[in-house]
Amino acid sequence: MRVMFAISIVIFLYEAFSMIWPLRLPLWGKMAAAALLLAGAFKNSIYQRLGGGMFFAPDLPRWVMIAGSLLYNLLIVALLLLLVKDAVWLLWKICARRPFPAAGASLLVLVFAAALTAYGTWEAIRVPDVAERPVTIRGLAPEFEGLRVALLVDLHASALNRRPLIQAIVDKTMALKPDLILMPGDFVDGLVSQRREDLEPLAQLKAPLGVFGSSGNHEYYSGFDAWMKQLRKFGVTMLENEHRVLARGEGQLVLAGVPDQQGARMGRAAPDPDKALAGAPRGVPVILMAHRPEAARENAARGVALQVSGHTHGGMMPGLDRLVARFNGGFVKGWYDVGDMKLFNSPGTSLWNGFPLRLMDPAEITLLTLRAAP
């Protein structure tokens, strides 16, 4: 927390002197703008104090969550734009003879950052569109040709992502008439007592081959055992180092799931693909749910045909996505060929309330259509 506090102070001071101070505003106007930046810098700490002491899941009115998110997102977007502005300022000092138009440049950064923040925040909290994505699976039985698989990941039900959003996602998913529904983790932020009603629409999800899930890291912050029990009550079959054999006529398909690695850090089961696949029929293609994509290479070596993951939220914005990829095995969003395995790393169906921003990275309800590889 001390490191985060120090980083927040540095960002605030940098933006106050590089963006706010050069503006042609009276002193009181500059101080008011700086106060808003300061509130954005410490948004998560303020939320934690006001929202029941939970860093990952403050329990506050939705409008408060959105207002705080706008301030925090502005801080991050402005930071990246200011770095560009100050790089231009440095080149200007070296090459140009005229004074640098500091006030105009700062105003341009502020206006552009505000516009991007408003758009990116709206993009983050709206109901996602459907993205249809075909995928070829080696060894796929003819009976599974054209199988429609709905993928929902990173729902993050919270004080920001409440029941109306979850209900709209469920309605859109059911309208697709999927044969199978997969949810590899990060269902919720908050205790069962806080968020059960928000996540309750999941009980309406139905599919001929079943509704399956695996845990994400945020389940461990929100009362893991209680949520595993509640999700099963909603009709979600949770696969934690387990598999199921799905059958259609004579055809078979193995579906496996592993828990998030956060479990091992909290004294619970670590992801164990070997245990998850123990006893699975040989020669049958395997679909693996793993919340994080980073172990994709190891899973490909085990013979997995398709891995579906999330966790990264697609990187959220250009520039930041490269940093996110570095912490996730080089994977951030979309399709990857990993040996003979296909990896789909979803940009997420929603995202965490701590940084709800999407720029050039929309959320999606994914519909995978399985095809046999030639």
VEXDREN-2710 file (C-alpha; in Angstrom, 1 decimal):
% VEXDREN-2710
k/r/px/py/pz
1/MET/0.0/0.0/0.0
2/ARG/2.9/2.4/0.7
3/VAL/4.3/1.8/-2.8
4/MET/0.9/2.5/-4.3
5/PHE/0.6/5.7/-2.2
6/ALA/4.0/6.9/-3.3
7/ILE/3.2/6.2/-7.0
8/SER/-0.1/8.0/-6.7
9/ILE/1.6/11.1/-5.2
10/VAL/4.2/11.1/-7.9
11/ILE/1.6/10.9/-10.7
12/PHE/-0.5/13.6/-9.1
13/LEU/2.4/16.0/-8.7
14/TYR/3.6/15.4/-12.3
15/GLU/0.1/16.1/-13.7
16/ALA/-0.5/19.1/-11.5
17/PHE/2.6/20.8/-12.6
18/SER/2.7/19.6/-16.2
19/MET/-1.0/19.9/-17.1
20/ILE/-2.9/22.0/-14.5
21/TRP/-0.4/24.7/-13.6
22/PRO/0.3/25.9/-17.2
23/LEU/-3.5/26.4/-17.9
24/ARG/-4.7/30.0/-18.1
25/LEU/-7.0/29.7/-15.1
26/PRO/-7.3/31.7/-11.9
27/LEU/-5.6/30.2/-8.9
28/TRP/-8.9/28.9/-7.5
29/GLY/-9.6/27.1/-10.8
30/LYS/-6.2/25.5/-10.8
31/MET/-6.7/24.4/-7.2
32/ALA/-10.1/22.9/-8.0
33/ALA/-8.8/21.0/-10.9
34/ALA/-5.8/19.8/-8.8
35/ALA/-8.3/18.6/-6.1
36/LEU/-10.2/16.5/-8.6
37/LEU/-6.9/15.0/-9.8
38/LEU/-6.0/14.2/-6.2
39/ALA/-9.3/12.5/-5.6
40/GLY/-8.7/10.4/-8.7
41/ALA/-5.2/9.5/-7.5
42/PHE/-6.6/8.1/-4.3
43/LYS/-9.9/6.8/-5.6
44/ASN/-9.3/3.2/-4.6
45/SER/-8.1/4.2/-1.1
46/ILE/-11.2/6.4/-0.7
47/TYR/-13.5/3.6/-1.9
48/GLN/-11.9/1.2/0.5
49/ARG/-12.6/3.5/3.5
50/LEU/-16.1/4.4/2.5
51/GLY/-17.1/1.0/1.0
52/GLY/-16.8/-1.4/3.8
53/GLY/-13.0/-1.8/3.9
54/MET/-12.8/-4.0/0.8
55/PHE/-10.2/-3.0/-1.7
56/PHE/-11.4/-5.2/-4.5
57/ALA/-15.1/-4.8/-3.9
58/PRO/-16.2/-1.5/-2.3
59/ASP/-19.9/-1.4/-1.7
60/LEU/-21.0/2.0/-2.8
61/PRO/-23.8/3.5/-4.9
62/ARG/-23.2/2.9/-8.6
63/TRP/-23.2/6.6/-9.5
64/VAL/-20.4/7.0/-6.9
65/MET/-18.5/4.2/-8.5
66/ILE/-18.8/5.7/-12.0
67/ALA/-17.8/9.2/-10.8
68/GLY/-14.7/7.9/-9.1
69/SER/-13.9/5.8/-12.1
70/LEU/-14.0/8.8/-14.4
71/LEU/-11.5/10.7/-12.2
72/TYR/-9.2/7.8/-11.9
73/ASN/-9.3/6.9/-15.6
74/LEU/-8.7/10.6/-16.4
75/LEU/-5.5/10.4/-14.3
76/ILE/-4.2/7.4/-16.2
77/VAL/-5.1/8.6/-19.7
78/ALA/-3.7/12.0/-19.0
79/LEU/-0.5/10.5/-17.7
80/LEU/0.2/8.7/-21.0
81/LEU/-0.7/11.8/-23.1
82/LEU/1.4/14.1/-20.9
83/LEU/4.4/11.8/-21.4
84/VAL/4.0/12.4/-25.2
85/LYS/3.5/16.1/-24.7
86/ASP/6.6/16.5/-22.6
87/ALA/8.6/14.5/-25.1
88/VAL/7.5/17.0/-27.7
89/TRP/8.4/19.8/-25.4
90/LEU/11.9/18.4/-25.0
91/LEU/12.4/18.2/-28.8
92/TRP/10.9/21.7/-29.1
93/LYS/13.5/23.1/-26.7
94/ILE/16.3/21.5/-28.6
95/CYS/15.1/22.3/-32.2
96/ALA/12.8/25.3/-32.1
97/ARG/13.5/29.0/-31.5
98/ARG/10.1/30.0/-30.4
99/PRO/8.7/29.5/-26.9
100/PHE/6.8/26.3/-26.4
101/PRO/3.0/26.9/-26.2
102/ALA/2.7/25.3/-22.8
103/ALA/-0.8/26.6/-21.9
104/GLY/-2.3/25.5/-25.3
105/ALA/-0.6/22.1/-25.2
106/SER/-1.8/21.4/-21.6
107/LEU/-5.3/22.4/-22.5
108/LEU/-5.2/20.1/-25.5
109/VAL/-4.0/17.2/-23.4
110/LEU/-6.7/17.9/-20.8
111/VAL/-9.6/18.1/-23.4
112/PHE/-8.3/15.0/-25.3
113/ALA/-7.8/13.0/-22.1
114/ALA/-11.3/13.9/-20.9
115/ALA/-12.9/12.9/-24.2
116/LEU/-11.0/9.6/-24.2
117/THR/-11.9/9.0/-20.6
118/ALA/-15.6/9.5/-21.1
119/TYR/-15.7/7.2/-24.1
120/GLY/-13.4/4.6/-22.5
121/THR/-15.4/4.5/-19.3
122/TRP/-18.7/4.2/-21.2
123/GLU/-17.2/1.4/-23.3
124/ALA/-16.2/-0.4/-20.1
125/ILE/-19.6/-0.4/-18.4
126/ARG/-22.0/-0.9/-21.3
127/VAL/-23.6/-4.2/-22.3
128/PRO/-21.1/-6.0/-24.6
129/ASP/-21.8/-7.0/-28.1
130/VAL/-21.6/-10.6/-29.4
131/ALA/-18.4/-11.6/-31.3
132/GLU/-18.7/-14.8/-33.4
133/ARG/-15.4/-16.6/-33.7
134/PRO/-15.0/-19.9/-35.6
135/VAL/-12.2/-22.2/-34.4
136/THR/-10.7/-25.4/-35.9
137/ILE/-10.1/-28.3/-33.5
138/ARG/-7.8/-31.2/-34.5
139/GLY/-9.5/-34.6/-34.0
140/LEU/-13.0/-33.1/-33.6
141/ALA/-15.6/-35.8/-34.0
142/PRO/-18.2/-35.1/-36.8
143/GLU/-20.9/-35.1/-34.2
144/PHE/-19.4/-31.9/-32.7
145/GLU/-19.0/-30.1/-36.1
146/GLY/-20.6/-26.6/-35.8
147/LEU/-20.9/-26.8/-31.9
148/ARG/-21.8/-23.4/-30.6
149/VAL/-19.9/-22.5/-27.4
150/ALA/-20.7/-19.3/-25.5
151/LEU/-17.8/-17.9/-23.6
152/LEU/-18.4/-15.5/-20.7
153/VAL/-15.3/-14.5/-18.7
154/ASP/-14.5/-11.7/-16.2
155/LEU/-18.1/-10.8/-15.4
156/HIS/-16.9/-9.1/-12.2
157/ALA/-20.4/-8.6/-10.7
158/SER/-19.9/-5.7/-8.3
159/ALA/-21.3/-2.4/-7.1
160/LEU/-20.4/-1.1/-10.6
161/ASN/-21.5/-4.2/-12.6
162/ARG/-24.9/-4.8/-11.1
163/ARG/-27.9/-7.1/-11.9
164/PRO/-29.2/-5.2/-14.9
165/LEU/-25.9/-5.6/-16.7
166/ILE/-25.6/-9.3/-15.8
167/GLN/-29.2/-9.9/-16.8
168/ALA/-28.6/-8.2/-20.2
169/ILE/-25.5/-10.4/-20.7
170/VAL/-27.5/-13.6/-19.9
171/ASP/-30.3/-12.6/-22.2
172/LYS/-28.0/-12.0/-25.1
173/THR/-26.2/-15.3/-24.4
174/MET/-29.4/-17.3/-24.3
175/ALA/-30.6/-15.6/-27.6
176/LEU/-27.5/-17.3/-29.3
177/LYS/-28.9/-20.8/-28.4
178/PRO/-25.5/-22.1/-27.4
179/ASP/-24.9/-25.9/-27.1
180/LEU/-22.3/-25.3/-24.3
181/ILE/-21.6/-22.4/-22.0
182/LEU/-18.1/-21.8/-20.5
183/MET/-17.1/-19.3/-17.8
184/PRO/-13.4/-19.4/-16.9
185/GLY/-13.3/-17.2/-13.8
186/ASP/-13.7/-13.8/-12.1
187/PHE/-17.4/-14.1/-11.7
188/VAL/-17.6/-11.6/-8.9
189/ASP/-16.2/-8.9/-6.6
190/GLY/-17.8/-9.0/-3.2
191/LEU/-19.2/-11.4/-0.6
192/VAL/-22.2/-13.6/-1.3
193/SER/-24.2/-11.5/1.0
194/GLN/-23.4/-8.4/-1.1
195/ARG/-23.5/-9.8/-4.7
196/ARG/-25.7/-12.9/-4.8
197/GLU/-28.7/-11.0/-6.2
198/ASP/-26.5/-9.3/-8.8
199/LEU/-25.2/-12.6/-10.1
200/GLU/-28.5/-14.5/-9.7
201/PRO/-29.4/-14.2/-13.5
202/LEU/-26.7/-16.9/-14.1
203/ALA/-29.3/-19.4/-12.9
204/GLN/-31.1/-18.7/-16.2
205/LEU/-28.2/-20.0/-18.3
206/LYS/-29.1/-23.3/-20.0
207/ALA/-27.4/-25.3/-22.7
208/PRO/-27.8/-28.9/-23.9
209/LEU/-24.3/-29.9/-23.0
210/GLY/-24.2/-27.9/-19.8
211/VAL/-23.0/-24.7/-18.1
212/PHE/-19.4/-25.0/-16.8
213/GLY/-17.0/-22.7/-15.0
214/SER/-13.6/-22.5/-13.3
215/SER/-12.4/-20.1/-10.6
216/GLY/-10.5/-16.9/-11.2
217/ASN/-8.3/-15.0/-8.8
218/HIS/-11.1/-12.6/-7.7
219/GLU/-13.2/-15.5/-6.3
220/TYR/-10.5/-16.0/-3.7
221/TYR/-10.7/-12.3/-2.6
222/SER/-14.5/-12.6/-2.2
223/GLY/-15.1/-15.7/-0.1
224/PHE/-14.0/-18.7/-2.2
225/ASP/-15.9/-21.5/-0.5
226/ALA/-19.2/-19.6/-0.3
227/TRP/-19.0/-18.6/-3.9
228/MET/-18.2/-22.1/-5.2
229/LYS/-21.3/-23.3/-3.3
230/GLN/-23.5/-20.4/-4.6
231/LEU/-22.3/-20.8/-8.2
232/ARG/-23.3/-24.5/-8.1
233/LYS/-26.7/-23.5/-6.8
234/PHE/-27.0/-21.2/-9.8
235/GLY/-26.5/-24.3/-12.0
236/VAL/-22.8/-23.8/-12.9
237/THR/-20.8/-26.9/-12.8
238/MET/-17.4/-25.8/-11.4
239/LEU/-14.4/-27.8/-12.7
240/GLU/-11.5/-27.4/-10.3
241/ASN/-8.7/-29.8/-11.6
242/GLU/-11.5/-31.9/-13.0
243/HIS/-12.9/-32.9/-16.4
244/ARG/-16.1/-34.1/-18.0
245/VAL/-16.5/-36.2/-21.1
246/LEU/-19.2/-34.6/-23.3
247/ALA/-20.9/-37.0/-25.7
248/ARG/-23.0/-36.5/-28.9
249/GLY/-23.9/-39.8/-30.5
250/GLU/-20.6/-41.7/-30.9
251/GLY/-18.5/-38.5/-30.6
252/GLN/-16.7/-37.4/-27.5
253/LEU/-15.1/-34.2/-26.3
254/VAL/-13.2/-33.6/-23.1
255/LEU/-13.8/-30.4/-21.1
256/ALA/-11.5/-29.7/-18.3
257/GLY/-11.0/-26.8/-15.8
258/VAL/-8.2/-25.7/-13.4
259/PRO/-8.4/-23.3/-10.5
260/ASP/-6.6/-20.0/-10.6
261/GLN/-3.1/-19.9/-9.3
262/GLN/-4.2/-17.5/-6.6
263/GLY/-5.6/-20.6/-4.8
264/ALA/-2.1/-21.9/-4.1
265/ARG/-1.0/-18.5/-2.7
266/MET/-3.9/-18.8/-0.2
267/GLY/-3.3/-22.4/0.9
268/ARG/-5.7/-24.0/-1.6
269/ALA/-5.4/-26.1/-4.7
270/ALA/-3.0/-25.0/-7.3
271/PRO/-3.8/-25.4/-11.0
272/ASP/-3.0/-29.0/-11.9
273/PRO/-3.8/-29.9/-15.6
274/ASP/-2.4/-33.4/-15.1
275/LYS/-4.9/-34.0/-12.3
276/ALA/-7.6/-32.4/-14.3
277/LEU/-7.0/-34.7/-17.3
278/ALA/-6.3/-37.9/-15.3
279/GLY/-8.5/-40.7/-16.7
280/ALA/-9.6/-38.7/-19.7
281/PRO/-10.1/-40.9/-22.8
282/ARG/-7.1/-41.0/-25.2
283/GLY/-7.4/-39.5/-28.6
284/VAL/-10.3/-37.2/-27.7
285/PRO/-9.8/-33.5/-28.2
286/VAL/-9.5/-31.5/-25.0
287/ILE/-10.9/-28.0/-24.2
288/LEU/-9.3/-26.5/-21.1
289/MET/-10.7/-23.6/-19.1
290/ALA/-7.9/-21.7/-17.3
291/HIS/-8.5/-18.2/-16.1
292/ARG/-5.0/-17.0/-16.9
293/PRO/-3.4/-17.6/-20.2
294/GLU/0.3/-17.8/-19.1
295/ALA/0.6/-21.6/-18.8
296/ALA/-0.6/-22.1/-22.4
297/ARG/2.7/-23.5/-23.7
298/GLU/2.8/-26.2/-20.9
299/ASN/-0.9/-27.0/-21.6
300/ALA/-0.2/-27.3/-25.3
301/ALA/2.6/-29.8/-24.5
302/ARG/0.0/-31.9/-22.6
303/GLY/-2.1/-32.3/-25.8
304/VAL/-4.8/-29.7/-25.1
305/ALA/-6.5/-28.8/-28.4
306/LEU/-8.2/-25.5/-27.2
307/GLN/-7.6/-23.3/-24.2
308/VAL/-10.0/-20.5/-23.2
309/SER/-8.8/-17.9/-20.8
310/GLY/-9.3/-14.3/-19.8
311/HIS/-7.9/-12.3/-16.8
312/THR/-6.1/-9.6/-18.9
313/HIS/-9.2/-7.7/-19.9
314/GLY/-7.5/-7.3/-23.3
315/GLY/-5.0/-4.9/-21.9
316/MET/-7.7/-2.1/-21.7
317/MET/-5.8/0.4/-23.8
318/PRO/-3.0/0.7/-26.3
319/GLY/0.4/0.8/-24.6
320/LEU/-0.9/-0.7/-21.4
321/ASP/-1.8/-3.9/-23.3
322/ARG/2.0/-4.5/-23.9
323/LEU/2.7/-4.3/-20.2
324/VAL/-0.2/-6.6/-19.4
325/ALA/1.1/-9.2/-21.9
326/ARG/4.5/-9.2/-20.2
327/PHE/2.9/-10.4/-17.0
328/ASN/0.8/-13.1/-18.7
329/GLY/3.3/-15.1/-20.7
330/GLY/3.1/-12.7/-23.7
331/PHE/-0.6/-13.3/-24.2
332/VAL/-3.2/-10.5/-23.9
333/LYS/-6.2/-10.9/-26.2
334/GLY/-7.5/-12.8/-29.2
335/TRP/-6.2/-15.9/-30.9
336/TYR/-2.8/-17.5/-30.5
337/ASP/-1.3/-20.7/-32.1
338/VAL/0.6/-22.3/-29.3
339/GLY/2.2/-25.4/-30.8
340/ASP/-0.7/-27.5/-32.0
341/MET/-3.1/-25.8/-29.5
342/LYS/-5.4/-22.9/-30.1
343/LEU/-5.5/-20.3/-27.3
344/PHE/-8.3/-17.8/-27.2
345/ASN/-7.7/-15.1/-24.6
346/SER/-10.9/-13.2/-24.2
347/PRO/-10.9/-9.5/-23.7
348/GLY/-13.5/-10.1/-21.1
349/THR/-17.3/-9.8/-20.9
350/SER/-17.0/-7.0/-18.2
351/LEU/-14.1/-6.0/-16.0
352/TRP/-13.0/-5.1/-12.5
353/ASN/-14.4/-1.9/-10.9
354/GLY/-10.9/-0.7/-9.9
355/PHE/-10.0/0.4/-13.4
356/PRO/-13.0/0.3/-15.7
357/LEU/-11.6/1.6/-19.0
358/ARG/-11.6/0.3/-22.5
359/LEU/-10.0/2.1/-25.4
360/MET/-9.8/0.1/-28.7
361/ASP/-10.5/-3.0/-26.6
362/PRO/-14.3/-3.7/-26.4
363/ALA/-15.7/-6.3/-24.1
364/GLU/-17.6/-9.2/-25.8
365/ILE/-19.9/-12.1/-25.4
366/THR/-17.9/-14.7/-27.4
367/LEU/-19.6/-17.4/-29.5
368/LEU/-17.1/-20.0/-30.6
369/THR/-18.2/-22.3/-33.4
370/LEU/-16.1/-25.5/-33.5
371/ARG/-14.9/-26.9/-36.8
372/ALA/-12.8/-30.0/-37.6
373/ALA/-9.3/-29.2/-38.7
374/PRO/-8.7/-30.5/-42.3
END
